[in-house]
């Protein structure tokens, strides 16, 4: 299965070896070229809606997404979940990572970017690992700085009281 260009800019689908392929045949369907982009005319002239936009969320899609929580803006670009860009709005960016973490899987699935649940799980598993690792590193750094700060204060307070 490969895409070919016939010289005049029109792309057509090349069938696997041994199968007849006529790009002008009426009975063949080429869905990857019949669908328009979101908001663009698709087959029959109607606006294209991503395939997962209004269907019920399948099992395994719901849940917390550490990647969406920790890498809100970048995760949104990678998963075509552009609501995550609201993390760039001041004041809203305090709560928006939590909203993205909770609703991120739903938004990513509804973007229509993933063809099946297994692919979705594999991609989001990578984001989840990276996000969770990043979260653990951030928490460890905060704890480290609190310990260092408490130690410095424990050393400096007696020195200050003695008139150092």
VOPAGU-2260 file (C-alpha; in pm, 1 decimal, decimal comma):
REM VOPAGU-2260
SITE   aa  ch    i         X         Y         Z
SITE  UNK   A    0       0,0       0,0       0,0
SITE  UNK   A    1     163,7     317,6    -112,1
SITE  UNK   A    2      53,0     658,4    -225,9
SITE  UNK   A    3     156,6     757,7    -573,8
SITE  UNK   A    4     149,2    1080,5    -771,9
SITE  UNK   A    5      32,3    1039,2   -1130,9
SITE  UNK   A    6     216,4    1345,5   -1265,6
SITE  UNK   A    7     -64,6    1600,6   -1260,5
SITE  UNK   A    8     -69,7    1641,7    -883,3
SITE  UNK   A    9    -349,7    1392,0    -815,6
SITE  UNK   A   10    -264,1    1128,1    -559,9
SITE  UNK   A   11    -399,9     778,8    -584,1
SITE  UNK   A   12    -379,8     465,2    -380,3
SITE  UNK   A   13    -166,8     180,6    -512,7
SITE  UNK   A   14    -313,1    -158,1    -425,7
SITE  UNK   A   15     -92,5    -435,6    -286,9
SITE  UNK   A   16      95,7    -653,1    -538,4
SITE  UNK   A   17    -129,8    -867,2    -755,1
SITE  UNK   A   18    -448,4    -663,2    -709,3
SITE  UNK   A   19    -600,8    -450,6    -982,1
SITE  UNK   A   20    -608,5     -80,8    -899,4
SITE  UNK   A   21    -791,6     174,8   -1112,5
SITE  UNK   A   22    -806,5     518,9    -945,1
SITE  UNK   A   23   -1096,8     616,4   -1174,2
SITE  UNK   A   24   -1313,3     314,3   -1090,2
SITE  UNK   A   25   -1650,0     402,7    -936,2
SITE  UNK   A   26   -1669,8     101,9    -703,7
SITE  UNK   A   27   -1340,8     165,1    -520,5
SITE  UNK   A   28   -1328,7     378,7    -209,7
SITE  UNK   A   29   -1028,1     578,7     -94,7
SITE  UNK   A   30   -1134,2     713,9     245,5
SITE  UNK   A   31    -801,1     878,6     325,2
SITE  UNK   A   32    -854,4    1112,5      27,2
SITE  UNK   A   33   -1230,5    1155,9      52,3
SITE  UNK   A   34   -1230,6    1303,8     401,2
SITE  UNK   A   35   -1157,6    1671,7     434,4
SITE  UNK   A   36    -981,1    1834,6     725,3
SITE  UNK   A   37   -1184,3    1955,0    1019,5
SITE  UNK   A   38   -1417,5    2230,0     901,4
SITE  UNK   A   39   -1341,6    2159,7     533,8
SITE  UNK   A   40   -1585,8    1997,1     293,4
SITE  UNK   A   41   -1564,2    1619,9     297,5
SITE  UNK   A   42   -1753,4    1355,1     101,4
SITE  UNK   A   43   -2085,2    1488,9     -20,4
SITE  UNK   A   44   -1989,6    1849,1      63,4
SITE  UNK   A   45   -2067,1    1830,2     436,5
SITE  UNK   A   46   -1818,3    1955,1     691,8
SITE  UNK   A   47   -1570,4    1698,1     816,5
SITE  UNK   A   48   -1607,7    1591,8    1178,6
SITE  UNK   A   49   -1329,1    1381,8    1333,3
SITE  UNK   A   50   -1441,6    1020,0    1361,3
SITE  UNK   A   51   -1419,4    1004,1    1741,6
SITE  UNK   A   52   -1583,3    1340,2    1809,0
SITE  UNK   A   53   -1925,7    1230,0    1929,4
SITE  UNK   A   54   -1893,9     863,9    2008,9
SITE  UNK   A   55   -1895,4     722,4    2359,1
SITE  UNK   A   56   -1549,1     692,6    2511,2
SITE  UNK   A   57   -1428,0     333,5    2488,8
SITE  UNK   A   58   -1296,4     144,2    2788,6
SITE  UNK   A   59    -934,0     231,6    2856,7
SITE  UNK   A   60    -954,7     591,9    2740,4
SITE  UNK   A   61   -1074,1     748,2    3063,3
SITE  UNK   A   62    -838,2     827,2    3346,5
SITE  UNK   A   63    -572,5    1064,1    3471,6
SITE  UNK   A   64    -303,1    1166,8    3224,4
SITE  UNK   A   65      29,1    1268,5    3380,7
SITE  UNK   A   66     161,7    1387,2    3047,0
SITE  UNK   A   67    -127,2    1629,6    3004,8
SITE  UNK   A   68     -79,5    1747,6    3363,2
SITE  UNK   A   69     295,2    1811,3    3350,5
SITE  UNK   A   70     346,7    1903,2    2984,4
SITE  UNK   A   71      12,7    2075,2    2925,0
SITE  UNK   A   72     102,8    2292,6    2627,1
SITE  UNK   A   73     336,3    2045,9    2453,9
SITE  UNK   A   74     104,9    1751,4    2516,5
SITE  UNK   A   75    -178,0    1948,4    2354,7
SITE  UNK   A   76      26,0    2006,9    2039,2
SITE  UNK   A   77     128,9    1642,6    2016,8
SITE  UNK   A   78    -224,8    1511,5    2066,0
SITE  UNK   A   79    -416,5    1780,9    1878,4
SITE  UNK   A   80    -596,8    1874,4    2199,0
SITE  UNK   A   81    -581,9    2248,2    2154,8
SITE  UNK   A   82    -785,8    2332,9    2465,4
SITE  UNK   A   83    -461,5    2277,0    2653,3
SITE  UNK   A   84    -339,0    2611,0    2511,2
SITE  UNK   A   85    -553,8    2778,6    2776,1
SITE  UNK   A   86    -265,7    2699,2    3011,3
SITE  UNK   A   87     -98,2    3005,1    2858,6
SITE  UNK   A   88    -364,9    3235,5    3004,2
SITE  UNK   A   89    -250,3    3399,1    3329,8
SITE  UNK   A   90    -445,7    3301,4    3644,7
SITE  UNK   A   91    -619,5    3021,5    3452,2
SITE  UNK   A   92    -283,0    2844,6    3424,8
SITE  UNK   A   93    -299,9    2767,4    3797,4
SITE  UNK   A   94    -592,9    2526,3    3760,1
SITE  UNK   A   95    -570,5    2433,5    3392,3
SITE  UNK   A   96    -303,5    2160,3    3431,3
SITE  UNK   A   97    -540,1    1978,7    3669,5
SITE  UNK   A   98    -823,6    2006,6    3417,4
SITE  UNK   A   99    -594,3    1881,1    3139,5
SITE  UNK   A  100    -478,5    1591,4    3355,7
SITE  UNK   A  101    -837,1    1486,5    3421,0
SITE  UNK   A  102    -987,8    1547,1    3077,2
SITE  UNK   A  103    -680,2    1509,0    2859,1
SITE  UNK   A  104    -745,8    1151,4    2750,6
SITE  UNK   A  105   -1098,2    1242,6    2644,8
SITE  UNK   A  106    -977,0    1540,3    2440,4
SITE  UNK   A  107    -699,7    1337,7    2276,0
SITE  UNK   A  108    -939,9    1058,2    2180,4
SITE  UNK   A  109   -1199,0    1300,4    2044,6
SITE  UNK   A  110    -939,4    1473,7    1827,5
SITE  UNK   A  111    -967,2    1180,9    1586,0
SITE  UNK   A  112    -590,1    1145,2    1571,2
SITE  UNK   A  113    -589,4     783,6    1691,1
SITE  UNK   A  114    -732,8     504,9    1479,3
SITE  UNK   A  115    -786,1     254,5    1761,1
SITE  UNK   A  116    -772,0     222,0    2137,8
SITE  UNK   A  117    -451,3      17,2    2133,8
SITE  UNK   A  118    -259,1     289,1    1949,0
SITE  UNK   A  119    -409,0     547,8    2181,7
SITE  UNK   A  120    -296,3     353,9    2488,2
SITE  UNK   A  121      57,6     310,8    2354,7
SITE  UNK   A  122     100,1     682,0    2281,3
SITE  UNK   A  123     -57,1     797,2    2607,7
SITE  UNK   A  124     146,0     541,5    2802,8
SITE  UNK   A  125     461,2     716,9    2682,9
SITE  UNK   A  126     321,6    1057,0    2782,5
SITE  UNK   A  127     212,8     915,5    3120,4
SITE  UNK   A  128     557,2     774,4    3197,8
SITE  UNK   A  129     730,9    1097,3    3103,6
SITE  UNK   A  130     480,1    1307,6    3298,6
SITE  UNK   A  131     496,0    1090,1    3609,3
SITE  UNK   A  132     877,0    1087,0    3603,4
SITE  UNK   A  133     878,4    1464,6    3566,2
SITE  UNK   A  134     633,0    1498,5    3856,1
SITE  UNK   A  135     846,9    1276,5    4080,8
SITE  UNK   A  136    1159,2    1476,7    3993,8
SITE  UNK   A  137     978,6    1804,7    4071,7
SITE  UNK   A  138     852,8    1675,2    4406,5
SITE  UNK   A  139    1201,1    1545,0    4493,5
SITE  UNK   A  140    1352,9    1884,3    4411,0
SITE  UNK   A  141    1098,7    2066,8    4628,9
SITE  UNK   A  142    1166,5    1829,3    4919,7
SITE  UNK   A  143    1542,4    1870,4    4869,0
SITE  UNK   A  144    1517,1    2250,6    4874,3
SITE  UNK   A  145    1294,2    2241,3    5183,5
SITE  UNK   A  146    1549,6    2024,1    5364,1
SITE  UNK   A  147    1836,5    2251,9    5257,1
SITE  UNK   A  148    1636,1    2560,2    5362,0
SITE  UNK   A  149    1547,0    2410,2    5700,2
SITE  UNK   A  150    1909,8    2311,1    5756,9
SITE  UNK   A  151    2035,7    2658,2    5669,9
SITE  UNK   A  152    1778,4    2818,3    5897,3
SITE  UNK   A  153    1874,2    2583,2    6181,9
SITE  UNK   A  154    2237,8    2687,5    6141,3
SITE  UNK   A  155    2181,8    3058,9    6076,8
SITE  UNK   A  156    1924,6    3137,0    6350,8
SITE  UNK   A  157    2162,9    3058,3    6641,5
SITE  UNK   A  158    2439,1    3256,0    6471,0
SITE  UNK   A  159    2210,5    3555,9    6425,7
SITE  UNK   A  160    2092,6    3536,2    6787,9
SITE  UNK   A  161    2456,0    3538,8    6906,9
SITE  UNK   A  162    2520,6    3855,2    6711,3
SITE  UNK   A  163    2734,4    3705,7    6437,2
